[in-house]
Amino acid sequence: MPLVAARRAVRETVSGLPRDFWWLWTSTLVNRLGAFVATFMALYLTLDRGYSASYAGLVASLHGLGGVVSSLGGGVMADRLGRRPTLLVAQVSTAVSVALLGFVRDPVAIAVVAFLVGAASNASRPAVQAMMADIVRPEDRVRAFSLNYWAINLGFAVSSMAAGFIAEVSYRAGFLIEAGMTLTCAILVFLKLPESRPESGTAVGEAGATDAVGLGTVVRDGRFMGVVGLSFLVALIFQQGSVGLPVAMGAAGFTPADYGLAIAVNGVLIVALQIPVTRFIEHRDPGRLLVVSSVLAGYGFGLTAFAGSIGVFALTVCVWTLAEIVNAPTQTGVVVRLSPAQGRGRYQGMYTMSWSVAALVAPLMSGVVIDRWGAQWLWGLCAVIGTVAGAGYWALMRRMPEPEDRMPEPEDRMPVREEGAAVALPVEEPTVGGPGGAEPDGAWPGSALPGVGERVPVEPVPGGARLPGARVPGAPVVEKPLPGPAAVPGQAVVPGQAAVGEAAGSA
């Protein structure tokens, strides 16, 4: 029975999403499966090439700086050129620059190419998120973003394990494998993904909207920039898992293997829990989810101050990983809801930049705090930042606007008759009497009441004359109460409450 329930849960999670989404999801998974460079860049520079740790840190910073610059540039390209061309340019550029990085030897050349790798690889992220918002229905977006986040972490978990084995054989092979898999993603996008950018002025719900959405529009959007600022604070917290936690564990006497064991819990939990947790949060209030996840992230890292064993460190990782699982797809969905259809690329680029900037600031923050005051102060600061972010989300997410491109459901468009009100019935042009004028059961075509589903039988009129109430082409429809009770099979009618549409000037 649990197996049947699990199968049903998986089927409901993946069903209803368009085919284009799954091609985009596959491209993301393949890309992350080949993400080796970020994993062994420091080892490659220090162990294989013999450079100092300071130089390796400089190269890593330049790689991150490239991501900051390209986040906005990729967003502008996604809106101007289209999602598909941006993905193709970014992925081909990434493949070329990664392959080149495996062959350059000069320190300056390595630094420059590392910057280009960071810029090219991050330029595709706003386009991916914008395309996902374009092709997935609003009610399915949290689920879609969650599945995409799951693919990212699954691919990264596999590539991280594979990177160690590949590095033992050849670092250059790792660069070339990543270049080849990135180029495969570009081919997949070229063959399977059509352009999804909404045409100017034709986006659903965008009637009267301004076609031009520049970066100035994004910066002046106070609510959205507030979300960007809060996402930066949350990103500062989550970045400590890869920059502050290993330093603190090393200072406490734990080995790199101990850190690897503790942080592995993060990837395992995301792969195992992302889908079921998404089913739980999919239709819940995003404001509350962001408040809870921000506070949970802050205090999850705050608990690290009390950790003295591998088991306790792993437990704290479990706490903030749960916050990450909830926060990531919810926050991306909120960004989409606040973005106009014509400016999704720029909005996603600004949001992506907040994480890129956090990746630059977090190492500096953790290093300064640990060196001057100790690791306990860093974890306490994380708890404070999480509390501030939660309060900020609570203030910003009140009166959250509905998605602008929400399509009304059929029941939303169905007219509802209030008690005592007349109902105008859609009436066709029947020809009653004469050859073929009456239906076999004597029903009057078009005389079905909305929601009843049955036709009202009438007597044919000799000579094919029009019945009162039959519509004359081009004549305005007016409402006229029936003079007496209208007998509808299976439905009681109060006198004077039913009406039929009667055409003015009927014969």
JOLINNOR-V463107 format. One record per run of one state. SS is the DSSP state (a for helix, b for strand, c for the rest). FROM is the first residue (numbers start at 1). LEN is the number of residues. If there is no record, write none. Layout:
ss=SS from=FROM len=LEN
ss=SS from=FROM len=LEN
This chain:
ss=c from=1 len=1
ss=a from=2 len=13
ss=c from=15 len=4
ss=a from=19 len=15
ss=c from=34 len=3
ss=a from=37 len=12
ss=c from=49 len=4
ss=a from=53 len=28
ss=c from=81 len=2
ss=a from=83 len=19
ss=c from=102 len=5
ss=a from=107 len=29
ss=c from=136 len=2
ss=a from=138 len=32
ss=c from=170 len=1
ss=a from=171 len=22
ss=c from=193 len=22
ss=a from=215 len=6
ss=c from=221 len=1
ss=a from=222 len=18
ss=c from=240 len=4
ss=a from=244 len=8
ss=c from=252 len=4
ss=a from=256 len=26
ss=c from=282 len=4
ss=a from=286 len=21
ss=c from=307 len=3
ss=a from=310 len=28
ss=c from=338 len=3
ss=a from=341 len=32
ss=c from=373 len=2
ss=a from=375 len=22
ss=c from=397 len=13
ss=a from=410 len=4
ss=c from=414 len=29
ss=b from=443 len=1
ss=c from=444 len=13
ss=b from=457 len=1
ss=c from=458 len=4
ss=a from=462 len=3
ss=c from=465 len=12
ss=b from=477 len=5
ss=c from=482 len=6
ss=b from=488 len=1
ss=c from=489 len=2
ss=b from=491 len=1
ss=c from=492 len=7
ss=b from=499 len=5
ss=c from=504 len=4
